[in-house]
Amino acid sequence: MAGALDGIRILDCSIALTGPYPAALLSDQGAEVIKVERPGLGDIARWVGVAVNGVSALFQACNRGKRSIAVDLTTPEGAEIVRALAARADVFIQNFRPGALERAGLGYDELRRGHEDLIYVSLSGFGDIGPYATRGAYDTVIQAYAGLATNQADPDVGDPVFLRQTAADKITGLYAVQAITAALLARERGAGGQHLKISMTDAVVSFLWADSAGNELLLDSDHSMSSSFTQGSRPFRFLDGWGIATPTSDADFHGMCEALGVEGHDDPRVATIAERRRHPERTAEILRACHAATPTMTCAEASARMEERRVPFGLVVAARDMHNDPHAIAMGLFEESEHPVAGRLRQPRHPARFGGTPAALGGPAPMLGEHTAEILEELDMGDRLEELRSRSIVQ
């Protein structure tokens, strides 16, 4: 059965994670994706992190299901090839610094001539206007500027803490997926193509403001509470591991106290969420008692007690252990396959379960320039392959 985006062609001229990741997700959903890489080095993601036989985990995760053409788009002949590919594409994705592709003759205005249905996606760190527009912007730069680092800071110390993952890249990539599919839908309804501009700054600030900027959103706030209502969340330490409860409702709060054998939660000052809000000191005292009660419990004992009282609760599970968890096994969270160069793979399945147009993980991420010859053949340029290779325009 065809995927939801069957028949959609995407030209991925991006590097690292912000652009390649959304293109991989769209490939899972049925889109055909051609990845444009520079000869020699290729996408920098090929050289980052854990790798086997030259294939990095990052590159596999973000480039599965794609075909690769290695072409120097800074040369006139290379730009000609990219323009020919763009003329056949529905979506063009790039994350060069603002102005770089325009100088190569591959900007939106150039590529939409004669192809006004093209969805052209520009991903950037700080956007294309303002004093920071031309700055380089990898993930930690945006974590710093857009608020993630201060949001993760220990409230008692205040030093900024960076998430140990490329969170800003992934957040931006997910916003890009939604924007691309919305633009494709608008095109189907007659709106034509358009230029989508998505900055990492916009994406991360939007993401953060939903739950972690209360005082900054409500300008008449008295600032008596933390901007982030999850700032006080702390895991429980058990005899053999860690876990966390999220006691949002009154039933959750009292059920947690009962499960952990903590007394005093019958105090009228903590009876309801409104009272707990009015008496934060007493609430904090009860929570400290909960944490003091857990070091003598096992994870299994705590889980059983929490489940009995239907308290939202989870154990802390490391990535290295998740594939063996019974729930992960039951839901088929991971898929195993074989990469012809890197060997065995274990990857999380595509996260959306489509009832009628199923998504499926794409095949092995391509080697650099693996499909250059066949793609040039499709463009009726196959007879130029050796000449272009001899001049290092393609690989």
Secondary structure, DSSP 8 states (H G I E B T S, - for coil): ---TTTT-EEEE---TTTTHHHHHHHHHTT-EEEEEE-TTT--GGGGSS-EETTEEHHHHHHHTT-EEEEB-TTSHHHHHHHHHHHHT-SEEEE-S-TTHHHHTT-SHHHHTTT-TT-EEEEEESS-SSSTTTTS---HHHHHHHHTHHHHTS-TTT------SS-HHHHHHHHHHHHHHHHHHHHHHTT---EEEEEEHHHHHHHHHHTTS-HHHHSTT----S-SSTTTT---EEETTEEEEE---SHHHHHHHHHHTT---TTSGGGSSHHHHHH-HHHHHHHHHHHHHHGGGS-HHHHHHHHHHTT--EEE---HHHHTTSHHHHHTT-EEEEEETTTEEEEEE--S---SSS----------TTTTHHHHHHHTT-GGGHHHHHHTTSB-
